Amino acid sequence: MELAQRVNYVYMLLKRDTPPLEILEVLIKQYGVSRIQAYRYIRRAKAGQGPMLILERSVVFTVKLEPSLIKRVKAVASSMSLSISKLVKMALEEFLSKHDRGEREKAS
């Protein structure tokens, strides 16, 4: 989220024809980043097709699960080359979309 916000800020400054060296100084002063990191933000903003999409921030959510279920989740995540978080997110999104469809059908 921080990356997207900073790149979008640079994108806006570039659209206003702010010179890259001035943008560089603003990034260093405002965000306390190194020159190298500031150059990366500028390069990314120049290369993009417009502002970056700012996704919702992820937070830690702890649940208690049986060890056997955890073992299965880890095995499937590994076999799909996914993080456990990504696999659980995908599974929850699918489950909730089916639930939402069922609720809409009940309401009709």
Protein Blocks (a to p, Z undefined) as FASTA:
>chain_A
ZZmmmmmmmmmmmmnopafklmmmmmmmmnopafklmmmmmmmmmmpgbdcddddddddd
dddddfklmmmmmmmmmmnopafklmmmmmmmmmmmmmmmmmmmmmZZ
